[in-house]
Amino acid sequence: MDDAICSFPTCGRRSKARGLCSGHYEQQRRTKNLRPLSRHLLTDIKFQEWFWEQFHRTEGCLVWTKKTYQGYGRIWFDGKHTGTHRIAWVLTNGPIPDNLRVLHHCDNPPCGEPSHLWLGTDADNRDDCMTKNRQARGERMGSARLTAEQVLDIRAKSAAGQSQRSLAQEYEVSRGCVKWILAGLTWKHI
C-alpha cells in the first residue's frame, strides 16, 4: 500500500491521485486553484462555536437543526458533504482512522452528542443494527409481498403435502419465493 502524503503544504493527508489527497485533487480538477481544505477550520474557534450552535438539545441528544440527508446532519466540509456526527467526533476526540465509521449509541441519526458516538467498522454497524432489531425484515421490507401469517400458512400447507407450485400460484409469488421460505433462507425470523 502506498503511504505517500499529499503534496500540498501543511496537508498531511494520504495521497490518492497525482500526488494529492482526494480533497486537493477535487479542488484542482474543478478550479485549478489549490487552497487549504476546510478541515483546517477544525482549529478555528469561530467555526467551532458556529458548529455547536447548530445543535439543539433534546432528551440527552444534541440534534442537528440544519440540512440533513437520510436523517443525518450534513455540511459541506473538506471538499465533500460530511456527516455532522463525524465532525463532532473529530472536534471532540481527534481524527477518525480510515477504516472506521462514527456510530451512534442512541440510534438518532442527527445526534452529535459526543458521548453518544463511538468508532466502529462496517461489521460493527451491521451487528449493532441486528442486535437492536433495526433492520427491515419480513413485512417491514418495502418489497414484501407476503405477511407473516401467510408465510406460516405456506409452511403448514407444504408440511401437509401441498406442492410448491400450487402454493406459489395461491399466494401469487414465484416458486423460488416459496422454495426460499421453506428452505429457511427468507423469513428466518418467524
N, C-alpha and C positions, 0 to 999 in steps of 0.2 A: 504494500500500500504506500502511496506517495504522501509524504508528510510535508510537502512544500508549503510555504507560507505566502499569503497574498503579497504582491509586490508594492501595494500602496503603503506609503509610510504610516506607521502607527496602527495599521490594521490588525495584524496578528492572527487573522482567521486563516483556516486551511484553504489552500489554493484549489480551485475547481476547474478553471479553464483559462488558458492564455496567461498563466501566472497571476490570475486574480481570483479572489473569493467570489462566490455567487453574487453577492450584493454589488461589488465593484464591477464585475463583468456585465451585469444588467445595466448599471449606470453607463458604462462605456458603450454598450450596444445601443441604448436608447438616446443618450445625449452627447456622447463623445467627450464628456466633461466629467472627470473624476473629482469627487469631494468626499470628505469623511462621511461615513454611514451614520444613520440616525442612532445607532447603538451607542454612540458617544454621548447621546442625550441622557443615558442612564446615570451619568455622573453629574448632570445638570440639576441643581436644586429646583429651579423653576419648573422643569419638566416633571420632576418627581412630585412636586406639590400639585401641579395640574392633574397628573395621572391619578393620584389618590383621591382628589376632589371629584372625580367622575364616578365614584362608587357611592352607593347608599347602603347603610347597614340595615339588615332585616333578619330577625331571628338568628343571629350569630353569623350570618353570611354577609360579605361585602359584595353587593350586586352591582355590576357594571350598568350604567344608565344610558350609555350612548349606543353606537352602532353595534349590532350583533349579527352573527351568521350561524344558522343552525343552533341558536341559543347561546353561543359563546360570544363574549365580548371580543371585539376586534378593532385594531387601529393599524394604520399604515406605519410600519416600523422596519428599519433595516432593509428597505427596498422591497418589502412584501407585506401582505396582510398578516398580522401576527395576533395570536390569542392573548388577550389581556391577562389571563391567568399565567401565561408564560412570562410576561413582563413582570408581573407581581412576584413570581418566583425569583427571577434574576435580581430584581431590586432588593429583595429580602435575603436571598441565600447565595447569590452568585450564579455563575454560568451553568447552563444545562448541558451535560455531556451529549454528544451527537446521537448516541444510541438510546437515549431515554426520552420519555414524554412526561409532561406535567399532568398529573391525575388529581381528581377531586375525591376527598373522603366524603364530602357532603352530597355528591351526585347532583350538584346545582351548577350547570354549565356557565352561567355568567358570574359565578362567585370568584373573587380574587383574594379572599381572606387567606393570608399566608399559612395559618395553622390548619387550614382545610386542604392544603395542597401537598402532594408528595410526588417523588420521582419514581417512575416505573417503566418497564418495557411494554411493547405492544401485547405481549403474552400476559403481563400483569394486568393490563387494562381489560383484556378479554376475561381473565379469571375473575376479576373484580365484578365485571358485568354478570357473569354466570352466577357467582356467589350471591349477588344481591337480586337475582332474578329480574334484571333489566332488559334482557334480550327478548326480542319478539319471537314467539313460537306459538304454534297451534293457531287458534282463532285470532290472536293478536298480529299475526303476519298479514300484511296488506294483501297478499296474493292468495290467502287461504280460501279454498272453495268448500271446505267441509267444517263441520262443527265437531267438538269433542264427542258429543253424543253420537253423531253419525260414524265417527271412527270406531267407537266401541261397538256399534251395530255391525259394522263391516267385519270386525274381528269375530264377533259372536256368530254371524251368519257363515263366515268362512269355516269356523270350527264345526259348524253344523253341516258342512258339506257343500255350501253354495260355491259356484265357480268364481274365480277372479273376474272373468269376462262379464258374467251377469251382474256381479257387484259393481263393476265399472259402469256398465250401462245404467243400472238402477240409480247410482249416485252421480251420474253424468261427469265422471272423471276418467282419466286414462287407465288402462290396465296396469301401466307402470306405477301409477299413483297407488293403486290398491296393493300391488306387489310390495312396494316400499313400506307401506303401512304394516302389512303382515310380516315383513322381514324385520320390523323394528328399526328401520332406517329413518323413518319420519314419524312424527307424533310419539316420540320415545317417552315423553313426559307424562303420558296417561296410560 
